Amino acid sequence: MIGTLDRALGRITMYRLVWMTLAALLLVAVAYSAAGLVFFTPLEIVATAVVAVASTTAVTWLLAKAVRSPAHLESSLVTGLLIAFLLFPTAEPRALLVVALVGAIAAASKYVLAWRGRHIFNPAAVAVLLIALAQGLLEGTAAEGSLTAAAWVLPTGAIWPWVLVAALLIVARVRRWSIFAVFVLVAAAVSVTRSVLSGQDAGAALASVVTAYPFVFAGAFMLTEPLTLAPRRSQQLVVAVVAALLTSVPFDLGPFYASPELGLVVGNAIAFGFAYRQRRRLSLELRSSDVIAPGVTEYRFRPRVPVPFEAGQWLELEIPHRADGRGSRRTFSIASAPADGEIAIATRTPERASSFKRALAELEPGSAVRATSVGGDFVLPADPATPLLLVAGGIGITPFASQLRAIADGPPRDVVVVYAAPRIEDVAYRELLRDSGARVVLASRETPSSLPERWTHLSGRITSETLADAVPDAPRRIGLVSGSPSFVDSVRGALRAAGAKRIRTDSFAGY
């Protein structure tokens, strides 16, 4: 079931999944409104959404033309639809002008409040926060009441169950369960505690917080946005806690007060601080490209300046080209060792490749591309005496290529590699694996006629039973698993059933 869901979600780009999910929620809200289950009229809901999307898209297009960069339509759809859920639905012309203003500010923030090609703040959150601050500054003046702050009322109440389903789909796609859960649980715990201390029954307080507060919506659709995340998991959890507290702990400091938009924007600022050193626009020159397995190509780049990273981390690559809906950036696990002086990545290129992969495949030696950030927690334990079990599925071998190369440059380690591939011919980095000194277990449907020394064969899928037979000492090893989300989930369960206590994972979800 999980594998089927992962494969289905993986066929849809992240931007497309988000805007389609938001559009579906909007249709639910309109239907509930027509049935009298939502306070707002269908006209108010639709008018707000149309104006928000139109304004965001138009300003994005104009600014993209001004800076001579491609306009990302699906990103504009996401931002516009988010604004429609954050603001109070209206059909009043004057109020719709404010909606249009919010959309324009959100679009502009992607270009003005940006650093090295990436926006710093969630555009919808920073736009509604700026409007709220302006509203506070206008109090007591003739213009008081001319602006409308965020209400966050549409993603709560009657349509909340649908919001929950949509939120779980989004979090499943981006694989950010921990930060989503921390944000929702901390914000809900604070809010329930406040209600109980004020005399409300605990059960009623919990029910009210769950259905009437926008924590699930904000956590899933906005906090988990990959472009504004901190690079390390521990940093992301810090951001989630801070955002939750600023959302739920009441305070009032002039124009600032507790709100989801303030929590998100401050959280984004903290994440930017964590990521500042890693978000550098580095120029890379293609040195070579080599086919290392059927359909798999390794690209080696020479950086103009050294790129600091740890073995197992990822790099975001940007290739200027006429991009499709998936954009001009991709994240790749680095396959080279930190001491190599080069950056190597490997990718599988399908027949119906994205515009990015086509542009990558068409690069000639000497071509220049850009790296925009480096990060990730999928690194080796600091203690070289820790025994390791590296489990790779298909192209998931790439971070292990980096780690095996790094191990070769340092003190020896006790390493077992389990590699799932259809045939031995499909094994990428075969020579590296052979020369690494690690014991290799090839999990494949076909039984190979011969294997290199220290290689063994595991027939079929990786299960707890086959894993225990192939690696009897798995419980004493730290397990590192890399591959597709469904592969990672399956192997993680098999490792736990086989007795492994310490497991780290790296799955390829993308945005």
Helices and strands as residue ranges (DSSP letters): H 2-10, H 14-34, H 42-67, H 73-86, H 93-112, E 114-115, E 118-119, H 123-137, G 157-159, H 160-174, H 177-197, H 202-212, H 215-218, I 219-223, G 226-228, H 233-248, E 252-253, E 256-257, H 260-275, E 282-293, E 296-303, E 314-318, E 329-333, E 343-348, H 355-361, E 368-375, E 388-393, G 394-397, H 398-408, E 415-420, G 424-426, H 430-435, E 439-444, E 455-459, H 464-470, G 474-476, E 478-483, H 485-497, E 502-507
